[in-house]
Amino acid sequence: MESTHKFSMEYEAVIGLETHIQLNTQTKIFCSCKADSWYDGPNTNICPVCCGMPGVLPVLNKRAVEKGVVLARAMNADIQPVSFFDRKNYFYPDLPKGYQITQYDRSLAKGGYMDVPQADGSYRRVTIWKLHLEEDAGKTRNEMGQRMIDFNRCGVPLIEMVTGPDLHSADEAANYLTRLRQLLRWIGVSEADMEKGHLRCDANVSLRHKGETILNTKTEIKNVNSIEAVRTAIETEIIRQTRDYENGQRIEAWTLEWDEDSQSLKKMRSKETEADYRYFREPDLLPVFMDDAWKDAILVDFPELPLARRDRFISEYGLPEYDADILTSERSLSDYFMAAVQAYPGDVKRVSNWLMNDVLRMLKESGKNASELVLKPAYLAEIIKLVDANTINTNTGKDLLIKVNETGKSPAEIVQAEGLAKVSDDSAIRQVAEQVIAESPKEVGAYKSGKLGLMGFFVGQVMKKMGGKADAQLARTALEEMLK
Ligand SMILES: [Zn+2]
């Protein structure tokens, strides 16, 4: 039996992710300074409160709590009727107060999970162990042998969200983060841009033999600022731990830093334990009382979530998974699609095709999102109907998308004004076909001696002469008859 050979057993990775999500409120969590300073110079959005001057008091930003509640609901967590803020004490130059205001044992929400679809069609349930509000710290930077400090980020509202050790490969971890980013943007609580630090991720990684349920010593990977980097860093760490186990070495609880330039992990420090932080209740803030009236008001517009909508597009509309994934990648695109489907009585897949091929290209080229298009969903539906009814051909339909988007006029109006309706008049087409044959003696000779592929050329010539409006099928039939 293979399993009796200790070193030939297969390993399984056990991964948990710790994310910090920057909420997209206008102001910071405890003062009225501007929250997002990505485009601002150092120390431009600061005040005595976020810099921790003596004698000032924090005032809780309600919007930060409300966004936290929306996220908690989206993660299926239990929103708590009472929660508290606590001080987490540590000394670091970018933390002017000497403590961070966070939530410790009585946080905004408890539990929660996300069911993440996997490549093989199954779902992986990722449980949530921690979901709380806190303030961010500042940033330090080393420049020309000096340590520079920027306090702009002090007091920026964050949600810290920690998953259980439920992920089992670098791909699963990357997949979860992609779905989380999609969700955060969908519910409008964060810009979730990893490159700008709106979504930060640390990964805890350990290994065990397949089939075991124990948790072995884990390492923590920090400082990864893209989903691709998370994937590569975890992969690198799994390979290192596997090698160390097979060499009989022990894994130690290191904190590792991902170095993007060298694509490698570097040891930072041995991990601090929780007791080092000497948590206690924040005496300057009241508990947060989340009564039903406030909760209901926050959740009154709670939307259908992307994964639920994706599943509904598959089951209700019969769309392939591929279409459903693209059409729920972003909320305004998804809403646009649903509005177009409502306005179009035919096959939903046809709307999906037009949207994914042509409307998506228009969006990419203009850098806009679907809600900003002048081409409204009802106009898209109207254009597809005109093509279905043979009033215009497909190419005219595609041109029409652009014309409607440029002018804001209705498709029917443009078809009328520009005479775009397809010419299905047999005698008109025959007349042009005769002309084409008369003008192309060489091609006619070649066709008659067997080069039947030239039919495409003749049809093309007829279409060209008729401004693309001829019914191509009628033209082909007429030409074939004449060239017999
Ligand atoms: Zn401030």
Residues whose N, C-alpha, C, O or C-beta is under 5 A from the ligand:
A	BS01	ZN	C31 S32 C33 N45 I46 C47 V49 C50
